[in-house]
Amino acid sequence: MAGKTLVIQIPCFNEGDTLGITLAALPRSVPGFTRVDWMVIDDGSTDGTIAVAKAAGVDHIVRLGRNQGLARAFAAGLEAAVRAGADVIVNTDADNQYQADDIPKLTTPILAGEADLVIGARPIIDTPHFSRTKKALQLLGSMVVRMASRTTVVDAPSGFRALSREAALRLHVHGEYSYTLETIIAAGRKNMAVTSVPIRTNPDLRPSRLVRSLPDYVFRSAVTILRSFATYKPLRFFVGIGLLLLAGGLTLGLRYLYFAALGEGEGHVQSVILCALLIGMGVFTGLIGIVADLIAVNRRLLEKMLTLQQAGRVESAAPRAPARRRAPPATPAEAATWS
């Protein structure tokens, strides 16, 4: 029986100063796997990131050509890792934030068949370089993601995570900012088994590039959560908004009837106008929810077809390349992304 392959992927954008430290800590042997490959996804770096990766003996280098954002780099890595024959994929950051010795903690639940997606939970409260505000926002954001995804994830923004091959094929990243929250919500709503394991972190090497400012991060994260929930549960999302609008309209209508019963209705005609407007908006929003739900059904069918197509393309390709060789590109367009 053939052994299992683990691919450790690292999305990079101008990480020449820290990538070497991160790679030096990565394992070449992990329990349960006969082969461990390293993969760097170069998101249009203009520094020495590629040179550092080659010098460290990275097995696969995926080049996006230009900077497309962390989410796109993560998604490109998953696709490339599957083509490279990965049974399990571990994603980590290039700034050495996470302790590589904890990789077996991520892969063990997947190997045991207990999880499809495993998220490394950082000790947020005990992390010294996290401000009190950031700690509070991290905990609050994770709680909201748990509610939206119906999972028990402790640290939703954590980028230290492991995915099974099947999960990598089924997950599709639509956003451009970050993949962390979106993939958890998608996995939960697709009834994948998602779990968290405690992991350790290293001292901070540089400020986060994803969090330019806390207000910006909160806004982008909120948009990601709302968009993901609307994508996977559109009927509930839009009907919920519609019911709130209807409730507001009916409240104003009852208010007008109250004053009308007292003989003071003429002074509250504006309530009638706003009541009609809110009720109309509520009904219209509910109709949008029905249409969006039908579109979501079509999207799920298309995603299923895409998953089967990707799986079939990989299975029909040549046998897996020997260790330390890069998997060949599947199409001429993909050839330009491989080093």
N, C-alpha and C positions, 0 to 999 in steps of 0.2 A: 504493500500500500504506500502510495506516494506521501511524502511528508508535507507539512503545511508551511506556507510562506507568509512571513510578516513583512509588510512594507511600512517604514516609518517616514512620513512625509513632513516637510517643513516649507510652508509658504514663505517666500523671502522678497523683500523690496529694500535694496540698499542695506543689507545686513552684513557687510564685509567685516565690521568691527567685532561682531558678537557671534557670527555663525560658527567660526572655528571653535569657540568655547563650547557651544551647543553640541557640535558634532563630536568633539572629543569625549563627551560624556555619554554618547549613545552606545547602546550595547550591540554587539555582533552575534550574540547568542541570547535567546529568550526561551524559557521552558515551554515546551509544547510545539516548538517550531524547528524545522530542520534548516531553514534558510531565513536570514534577516537582511533585508535590503534597505538602503537609505535612499530617499528621494528628495530633491530640492526643486521647488517650483519657483522659478525666477519671474517675478512680476514686473519685468521691465527695469531691472536694476541698472544703474549707471556707474556703480563703484566696482569693487573687486569681489563681489559676491560669488560670481561664477568661478573665479580663480581659486577662491578659498574652498569651494565645494569640490573642485577637481583635485586640489592638493590633498584633501582629506579622504579621497577615495569614494566619493558619493557614487552610487551605482546608476542612478537615473537623474538626469537634469531636464526638467520640462521648462521650456522658454515660451513665455506668452508674447514676447516681442515688444509690448508696451505695457505701461502700468494700467491694470484693469481693476484693481481693488482686491482686498483680502478675500471677499466672498467668491469672486471668479477664480482666484488662485487656488482656493480650497477645493472648489468643484473640479477644476482641471486636474488637480492632484488625485482626487478619487478616481476619475476616469482613467488616468494614466496608470494608477496603481492596480486597478482591475485588469487592464491590458497586460501589465507586467506579471500577472499571475498571483496577486495577493489573495490570501484567504482571510486575512485580517489586516486592517489599516489603522495605524496609530498616527494621529496628528499632534504635532507639538509646535511651539513657537521658536523663532530663531534667536530670541533674546535670552535663552537659557532660563526662562522664568520657572519652568517645572523641572523637578528632579527626575532624570531619566531612569534612575534605579526603580522608580515606581511603575514603569511600563508593564511589568507582569501583573500588577494589580488591575490594570485596565483590560488586559487580554484574557485573564483567567475566566471571568464570567462568560465571555464569548465562546471560549474553547469548551466550557462546560455546558453550552447550550442554554444558558440562563438569560442571556441578553443579546440584543442586536446592536445596541448603542450604549457605550459606557462613558460617563462623564467623570473626569477627575475633579473632586471637590476640594478646593483650596481652603486652608485655615484662614478664612477672611478676617475673622475677629482678631486673630493673633498675627496678622501680617503688618509689620511695622510701617512700611512705606505707603499703606492705604490710609487716607484721612478718614475721620469719623463720618464725614458726609459720604465719601465713596463707599465705605463699609455699609452704611445704611441703605444706600441706593442699590448696591449689589444684592443685599438680602431682600429688599423690596422687589427688585426686578425678578429675582429667582422665584419669589412667591407668585408673582403675576404669571410667569411662564409656566409654573406648575399648574395653575388654574386653567390656562389656555391649552396646555398640552395633555392634561390629565395624567401627568407623570409625578414622580417623587424626586425630581432632580434638585439637588441642594445648591449647586453653583452653576447656574445656567450660562453665564458669560465665559466660563472656562473653555479655553481652546485645547486643553490636554484631554483627548478623547480617543476612543477606539471604536471602530465599526466593523461589522462582519462584511464579507463580500456581498451578501444579499442586500444588506442595508445600503451599502454604497451604490448598488445598482438602482435601488428604489428611491433614494433621496435625490431631489432635484432642487438646486439652489436658484431662487429667482431674484433675490436682492443683490445689491452691489456693495453694500457697506460692510456687513459682517454676516457670517454663516452661523454663529453660535446659537442665537435664539431661534432663528428660523428652522434649523434642522431639528431641534428638539421638538418644536411644535408640530412639524411635519411628521416626525417619527411617531409621536404620541397619537396624532390623529389618524395615522395609518396602522395603528394597533401593533406597532413594533414594541418589543420588550426593551425598555429604557431604564437604566439604573445608574447610581452614583457610587463612587468609592473614594475614600479620603486619600489625598495625595499631599506631598510636601512641595514646597517652593524654595527657590534659591534667592539670595540677595538681589536686589534690583540693579540691573546693569545700565538701564537707560529709561527715560520716561516713556510711557505708552504712546504710540503713534496713533492708535485708534481713538483714544480719548483726548481730543484736542482741548476740550473744556467740558466740565460736567453738564452745563445746560445743553450743549450740542449733543453730548452722548445720550442724555436722558431723552431728548427729542427724537433722535434717530432710533433709539431702542424702542421707544413707544410706537413710532411709526412701523417699525419692523414687526412688533407684536400684533398690532392691529391689522396690518396687511396680511400677516400669516394666518391669523384667525379668520379674517374675511375670505381668504383663499380656500381654507379647508372646511370652514363652517359658514358659508355665505348666507344660508337661509336664516340661521340663528342670529347672525350678526346684523343683517339688515332688518329682519322682523323685530329684533330687539329695539333697534333705533326707531322703527316705525311705531311700535307700541308706546315708546316714550313720547313721541310727537302726538299720538292720539290721546294719550293721557293728559298732556298739556292742553290740547284743544278742548277735550271734554270738560276739564276743570274750568276753563274760561267760559265755556257754554253754560255750565251750572251756575257760575258766578253771575252771568248776565241774567239768567232766569230768576235768581234770588233777588237781584235788584229790580227786575221787572215786576215781580210779585209785590214788591214794596211800592210800586208806582214810580220808580226812578230809572226805568230802563233806557230812556232817551239819553241819559248822561253816560251810558256805557256801551254805545254802539261800536266803539273800537274793539271791545271784547268780542263782539260777534264776528267782526272781520278777521281778527287774529285767530279766533276759534276755527273758522272755516279754513283759513290758511293752514293751520297746524294739522287739522284733520285730513285735508287734501294731501299735504306733504307726508303724513303718516301712511295713508293708503298707497301713495306712489312709491314710498320707500319699501313697503311690503311687497309690492309688485316687482321692484328691482331685485329683492331677495329671491323671489321665485325664479326669475330669469337667471340670476347669478347661480342659483343652485343647479339649474339645468346645464349651464355652462360648466360648472364644476364636475358634473357627471361626465361630460365630454372630455374634460381635462384629465380626469382619472383614467378614462379609457386610453387616451393618448399616452399618458405616462406609462401605463401597463404595456402598451405596444412598444414604446421606446425602451423599456426595461428588457423586454423579451428580445428586441432587436440587438441591444448591446450585449446581452448574454449570449445570443446566438453568434454574434460576430466574434466574440472572444473564444467561444468553444470551437468555432470552425477555423480559427487561426492556427498557425504552426504550433507544435508543442512548445511548452515553456522553455525559455532560454536558460542556459546553465547559470549558476550563481555568478554574480558580478557582471552579467551582461544586461544591457538594456533591451526591453521588449521592443520589437519593431513597430513603427507607426502603422495604424490601420488604414489610413487614407493618405493620398499625396498632400492634402492640406495639413494633416497632422505632422507630416514629416518636417515641416518648417519649425515646429515647436520642440523638436528633439535635438539634443546636443550629441 
